[in-house]
Amino acid sequence: MARYLFTTWEGGGHVQPMLLVARDLAARGHAVLVLSDPCNESDAAALDVPFHPWTTAPFQTGKTRDDDRLKDHEADNPLAVIQRLLDRVMAGPALAYAQDTLAAIDTFAPDVVVSQELLLGPMAAAEAKGLPLALLAANVWSLPTMPGAPPFGAGMLPATSDEERGMHAMVGQMSRTFFQAGLPDLNAARAALGLAPLDDLFAQLDTAKAILLATSRAFDFAPDPLPAPFAHVGPYLADPAWAQPFTPPPGDAPLVVVSFSSLYQAQEPALRAIIAALGDLPVRGVATTGPTIDPAEFEAPSNVSVVRSAPHGDLLKHAALFVTHAGHGSALRPLMAGVPLLCLPMGRDQNDNAARVAHRGAGLTLPADANSETIAAAVRRLLEEPAFKAAAETLGAAIRADEASRDAALVLEGLVPG
């Protein structure tokens, strides 16, 4: 039996995949402990995963829009988003995260530390203790450190010419430079831990023996084969613990499911436009608002139900279309059910996920501020043109195969010192 310490933070869709990996290791007879925000304790309890909250590091006790400490929807450009990540997650609180991780290391005595890819503090703590480190990314890789992958953020497609490869390299280097603003904070944390300073913020990631991408190889644009130490380990997706039972509205009209993030991104205008569009169509609509928005904020037509949550796994068995911001789980789960998507990305990894969907012909993408008429036209096309459904079924079958062979636990077992 080995012992695994997992560290993550309340950033939405990446929490549950880490909990599912921890659960798999526990089922294989290992001891696990997850460090995260107090608001994630119920998610861990639902999977019988031992949990301890952050105490020194920043933490959230709830999941409402007011609890969100990142508030990246308030940033008006990509550089401002990066600065918020640095100041509030990656570098600014690195020492606090490291101190909590060191305390857990002292009491839990792990053989391996597994960190979410943005938490530099726990990475430094593992380095200070000489413990094997793995990173677990529950999405396509978001940092400018993977050679051969399209730059993250803008929804770029794989390069097909030397000119495009040169452009990708330039954009990646610019992004890498922007992140260096966090280096002084990271090095201050490292100094407090007795570690030597770094000359590149991303050198902290070089201490990882494995970087696990909890996504589907069939979905990703990453190079094949992946450069070491990256490895695809398959998607880890399920309904969250807070999803409440819900019965789809009766009738024979196509069921259109709408879902826009478990985090707040000022998505109310997009949801209102989508709800209005569905009200003008012969469909049954179900829109889930998630924990950050009250369904009562929306006036819905008679053919659209607006609820805080519903098990998407059940709804997708009946759905003809999924309308979404295109977060990682919100993109993959409909595809795995053979359901095409209408994507209205709002930032984060969403432009990149939407690009992967549209490039494979499994859906369409609109800007997040599209009006209801434009949305209604896209919905009609997706419901009426069978090519979208066929492409979603083909891509979904490949993603399901990757899920069936997912192996994060096996890779992590290989990191235990002999």
Buried (B, 14 or more C-beta within 10 A) or exposed (E): EBBBBBBBBBBBBBBBBBBBBBBBBBEBEBBBBBBBBBBBBEBBEBBEBBBBBBEBBBBBEBBBBEBBBBBBBEBEEBEEBBBBBBBBBBBBBBBBBBBBBBBBBEEBEBBBBBBBBBBBBBBBBBBBBEBBBBBBBBBBBBBBBBEBBBBBBEBBBBBEEEEBEEBBBEBBEEBBEBBBBBBEBBBBBBEBBEBEEBEBBBEBBEBBBBBBBBBBBBBBBBEEEBEEBBBBBBBBBBBBBBBEEBEBBEEEBBBBBBBBBBBBBEBBEBBBBBBBBBBBBEBBBBBBBBBBBEBEEBEBEEBBBBEBBBBBBBBBEBBBBBBBBBBBBBBBBBBBBBBBBBBBBBBBBBBBBBBBBBBBBBBBBBEBEBEBEBBBBBBBEBBEEEEBBBBBBBBBEBBBEBBEEBBBBEBBBEBBEE
